[in-house]
Amino acid sequence: MKRFLDCSSSDFSKMTSKELLESIGKSEGRIIVCETIGIAMPMLGDVTNAEFVAAMGADIILLNLFDVNEPVIRGMPEVSPDDTIKEIKRLTGRPIGINLEPVEQSLSSKEGDNPIWELTEGRKATYENVKKAYEMGTDFIVLTGNPGVGVNNSAITESIKMIRENFGDNILIISGKMHGSGILSESGEKIITKEDIFNFVEAGADIILMPAPGTVPGITMEYIRELVIYAHNLGVLTLTAIGTSQEGADVDTIKEIALMCKMTGTDLHHLGDSGYLGMALPENILAYGTAIRGIRHTYHRMALSIKR
């Protein structure tokens, strides 16, 4: 199996979920996951944010606020709703995943909150929604929570079990939180603990998501380093995530976060979707990629044709 760094679109299209996981692991912490919001106005108008982040060097694309019942990615050619993910994979040549939210109850309010974050039925981590996502061509599911939704770690564990029991190894599961998601008892260092990681792995998670150092109060490089080592010892990969709008910070800050994440030993690096609203700032994607893998691999991903 080739390492992800050397793979082209045709390689990704033939990979099983386990092969994709192995390919990521072989790349030694140099894979960038960029989150985008399809319902937001694209930064370039008639070009999807997914295509934009791919052009700036994103290796993997994560669709946030993607409703499997009403799939929308603005800036994309018109296709059947069921073909939305297949089309964005064709346009970008990248593995594509979606966020689903395993909530016991929604804490979102129509009053006072930005309505874009209000949880819809098609974004919940239910069996029906996972089945639809899988049939649409989704490569991986991220079980996490958006701001104020109210996702707790016990609900994530139950959702992992449900997906693994019903879909086997046919889809990758990434699980964890990048901020408190409205649960005050699971904020700061309690966002994710060794106990949570153990429960996620026992339930069947492939990759553990945790906040990037410096992005949440109390989350240091040393703390995340300890969690990464623990997860690796359990045989799973890790993803450090910028989920607090610092994907819209200055380039120097982004480079500092990138190097701290690299020092934790993480396997994947995530940049969130709110540089403005919809994706990270393009210059920050480029700066992050250059910091963790250098110009050669960054430009290689940017230049490699999706027709290869």
ZIBEL-V829875 format. One record per run of one state. SS is the DSSP state (A for helix, B for strand, O for the rest). FROM is the first residue (numbers start at 1). TO is the last residue. If there is no record, write none. Layout:
# ZIBEL-V829875
ss: [SS SS]
from: [FROM FROM]
to: [TO TO]
This chain:
# ZIBEL-V829875
ss: [O A O A O A O B O A O B O A O B O A O A B O A O B O A O B O A O A O A O B O A O B O A O A O B O A O]
from: [1 4 7 9 15 17 26 31 38 49 56 60 65 81 93 95 102 115 118 121 124 125 127 136 140 144 153 168 172 177 184 187 188 191 194 204 207 212 221 234 237 243 246 249 251 265 268 272 282 304]
to: [3 6 8 14 16 25 30 37 48 55 59 64 80 92 94 101 114 117 120 123 124 126 135 139 143 152 167 171 176 183 186 187 190 193 203 206 211 220 233 236 242 245 248 250 264 267 271 281 303 308]
